[in-house]
């Protein structure tokens, strides 16, 4: 399965910024979130984000679905 995981961060001035991570071949949402968080908090991502800090908003977890003719849609699944 392929997942799209949105991770919230706070920029200077309290502006909310969402970073999205596409995770392939995760067994379920728990494994997808773990992979996304590992990426989000990697040294490379921290350097790219600069001074943004973690926000308290819940993650956005969606499955990417592809139909027989290749159209991609998002399935919100669990809140």
N, C-alpha and C positions, 0 to 999 in steps of 0.2 A: 504494500500500500504506500501511497505517497501522501504526505501531510504538509500543510502550510501552518506554521506556528508563528503567531504574532507576539512579540515580547515588548512590553512598554518600558520606556526610559524617560527621565526628566532632563530636559535641556535647561540651560541657564534661563532664568526668568519663569520657571515653572511650566514651560511649554511641554506638552506631552508629545513624544516621538515614538512611533511604532517601527520596530525592525522586524522584518519577516524572514523566516527561514524555511526553505523547502527541504523536507526530509524524506528520502526514498527508503523503501523496504523496511520500515519500522513495523513490528508485529501489531502494535496497538498505539493508542494515544499516549500512554505512559512512556513508552520507549521513544516515541517521536519527540515528546517534550524534553526528555533527557538529552537526546542528541542535539536539539535546538539550543538548549541551555549551555551545553558544552561549547557549542560554536559561539553563542552570544558572549560568553565570558572568557573566550580564548584571548591570548595576548594581542593577536592581530586585530580582533574586533574591538577590544578596549582602546587600542591606539586609534582606530578609525573613528570611534565614537567621541573621543576626547573626554570632556568633563561631564558627559551625561551620566547620571546615576540611575539605579534601578527605581522603578515606580511601583506603587502598590496595586495598580489596576490588575485584574485577572488576565491571564494569557488568553489569546484568541487561538483556538484549536479547530482546524478545519481539515477535512480530508479532500484531496483532489481526486475527482472521479473522471474517467474518460469513457465515453460511450463507444459503440461499435464503429461509428464513422469518425471518431477522433475528437469530438467536441469535449472540452474540459469544463466541468462545473465544480462548485464548492459545496460540500456537505458539512453543515455546522456540527452535526453529531451532538455531543454533549456540550452544555454551556461552560 
